[in-house]
Amino acid sequence: MGRSWGGGRGGGLGTPERRTEKRTAPGRPWRSPRMISSCALRFGGKFKMGVKDQGLVYLLTGGCGFLGGHLVKILLEKEPSLKELRVFDLNPDPQMEALSTGRVRVTLIPGDVTRSEEVAAAVAGADVVIHTAGLVDVWGRVPTERIFSVNVQGTQNVIDACVETGTRYLVYTSSMEVVGPNSKGDPFIRGNEDSSYEAVHKESYPISKSQAERMVLEANGRMVRGGLPLVTCALRPMGIYGEKHQLMLDLYHSSLLTGKRLFRLIPTTVEHGRVYVGNVAWMHLLAAREIQSQPQVLGGEVYYCYDASPYKSYEDFNMEIFGPCGIRMVGSRPLVPYFVLYLLATLNTLLQWLLRPLVAYAPLLNPYTLLVSHTPFTVCTDKAQRHFGYSPLYSWEESRSRCVAWLRKQMSETGGGGGAGGEAGLSRSWGSGVETPGCPGSAASGASVSPLGFQTRA
């Protein structure tokens, strides 16, 4: 499905279809100057909306997932205007309520984004919504209808709830896969938010995220209850890595089966963007803060999430973290030819179709995951810095060190043993899973590990 910028509404539920559109510079949804000036007058000429003396209420959907958990932590630590943090999740973690402080109350709200009444009840009274909830599946484990129900209809429910209850600000966690890698395998090298790229998709996940992002951006300027405009923006993480990434731990455990060795299957020249989860959470915090004070700047805009993580192949990047833990990479070049991998991926797809009536067969290797792992995709942008002052909270060295320390701790707790050198449960939540670089010299992702050692974004 091609990404439409500034076009008509992408639609709701539906079956994925192959559509092609040329990606052009994103057009900002129309906003009436009269609308903005009237809002400014309400605040004595200052265009500063949503800031209350008594503190703000944030709603975080998917707050018990991988990114969501880090967002909860950073909001509690670094958002002084916060009064209440509502964590809306299909599988809430009871321990989160213990994070409440004297200043901020953490409220757990069990709920499903596909149920509009549950979403509306959670949104009511919130000043800002950060919508990270989403369903990631690129293996055929989940029916297509469910993917669209969660990612598309769930997002529409959040938008409608904001309109109905008068909540003014919405920050949406999108994905780099809204753009690419596309189904043609075209590289995207050092691109930015305005780069031309043919966003052609055939898989349910990227199509659903593309539709959802479009809906969020087109909702910008829509009047909410009370007569003021809704202000929206979308953040596109590259492949996320970081502590509590269960799938990174799974990849480590799989290496134990081969004597702490991983076998190279991807050329070192295929670079991908990666971004540390703490920096993704930090960018969400800043966007949620600044969208209130600078709605004319952030409204209707999209931003890639980036930091100083290096450009590298999925396998080489993973080794930056696994190497200090005693894992080694075998081979300086791919040990299996690409055409053999492609034949295996195609065979897996055929077996999945044949076995579907009998058993749920969802191999990690399929034509889509193979294509993504072998297609270069990196960004080079400073749009978030220019628009709302973002700069990475964690350096590459600190991000790497924190990941290594976490992985070593997990190894010691499970009896995996530690490695020499270096530095000192998959959530069923719809928010688990999700997603670099500004322009680090050279050489750099995600939410799910493939047999090729790469990860996909949420």
Sequence and secondary structure as in RCSB ss.txt:
>XXXX:A:sequence
MGRSWGGGRGGGLGTPERRTEKRTAPGRPWRSPRMISSCALRFGGKFKMGVKDQGLVYLLTGGCGFLGGHLVKIL
LEKEPSLKELRVFDLNPDPQMEALSTGRVRVTLIPGDVTRSEEVAAAVAGADVVIHTAGLVDVWGRVPTERIFSV
NVQGTQNVIDACVETGTRYLVYTSSMEVVGPNSKGDPFIRGNEDSSYEAVHKESYPISKSQAERMVLEANGRMVR
GGLPLVTCALRPMGIYGEKHQLMLDLYHSSLLTGKRLFRLIPTTVEHGRVYVGNVAWMHLLAAREIQSQPQVLGG
EVYYCYDASPYKSYEDFNMEIFGPCGIRMVGSRPLVPYFVLYLLATLNTLLQWLLRPLVAYAPLLNPYTLLVSHT
PFTVCTDKAQRHFGYSPLYSWEESRSRCVAWLRKQMSETGGGGGAGGEAGLSRSWGSGVETPGCPGSAASGASVS
PLGFQTRA
>XXXX:A:secstr
    SS S   SS     B  B          HHHHHHHHHHTTT    S  TT EEEEEETTTSHHHHHHHHHH
HHH TTEEEEEEEESS  GGGGGG  SS EEEEEE  TT HHHHHHHHTT SEEEE      SSS S HHHHHII
IIIHHHHHHHHHHHHT  EEEEE  GGGT S TT   EEEE TT   B  B SHHHHHHHHHHHHHHHTTT B T
TS B EEEEEEE EEE TT HHHHHHHHHHHTTTSEEE  S TT  B EEEHHHHHHHHHHHHHHHHH HHHHTT
EEEEE  S   B HHHHHHHHHGGGT EEE SS SS HHHHHHHHHHHHHHHHHHTTT     S  HHHHHHHTS
 EEE   HHHHHH    SS HHHHHHHHHHHHHHHHHHTT    SSS      STT S    S  S     SEE 
TTS EE  
